[in-house]
Amino acid sequence: MTDFPSYAHGTVTIEAGATVATFDSAIMAGGNARGGDLLKTDGHVVDIVDVIDNFRLKIDPWPYDAVAAVEYKIVKCSPLRFVGGQAMADVSSLVARINTQGLVWTLPPGVHSPDGYVAEEGQYIEDTSTNERWRMTSGAWVSQGISDPVFSRYDFAVDVPARPASNFVVKKWVVPSLVTFRADLVESAANADVAATNDTTFSLTKNEVEFATFTFASGSHIATFACAADTEFVKGDVLRCVSPPRDESLSDIAITIVAFR
């Protein structure tokens, strides 16, 4: 069997337990070393993780005694050196990113309907000429409306005069297009002319299921918002603001709930 090619030039220094090997006169960039190759020195072998620069390699933790200015050899056996190896690594990286971050498809120029395009449940596709976006839902493309540029604000505002009744829907909105309420409802605000006597918490619901709250603490005019995670509303979803049991004093409330699209 033919031996793997190797590279050696100068010496290497590695501290005990270190994850970096330092070379005195090598050129590690350009293919002389790659992640997955082996570093042999002082009778020991360790895996190379990555190339930091021409004179340093990231390695698995060195489990042996420190070595200083000793000869070495890099065995060029990384799978990335074989035909297709780098391509497979790139594909794995791309698939991992798609699985965690998702992917929005775009229609070809001149095409303004996604009908005929096959996709997984929850996949989005967009017409970049009109900014209309569709979502694959139960096997069919469902329009989410025309969105503004990414991350533009979309405000839901309401004024609640006097003291709101107990467990009352003080405001209801039907969302016209895809919007996202960010965690903790950043940039949202609520202010009362007359402060609460007791802690008073309003509920915000998506299609009658609570996803966020805002609370006026006892003696406070200013509410604090809570939302565990980004919450997406699509066209037709209903946002409701529901009052709690009536507080003895809290009244004349201005509320702005901020989403982004």
Secondary structure by P-SEA (a helix, b strand, c coil): ccccccccccbbbbcccccbbbbcccccccccccccbbbbcccbbbbbccccccccccccccccccccbbbbbbcccccccccaaaaaaaaaaaaaaaacbbbbbbccccccccccccccccbbbbcccccbbbbbcccbbbbccccccccccccbbbbbccccccccccbbbbbcccccccccccccccccccccccbbbbbbbccccccccccccccccbbbbbbccbbbbcccbbbbbbbccccccccbbbbbbbbcc
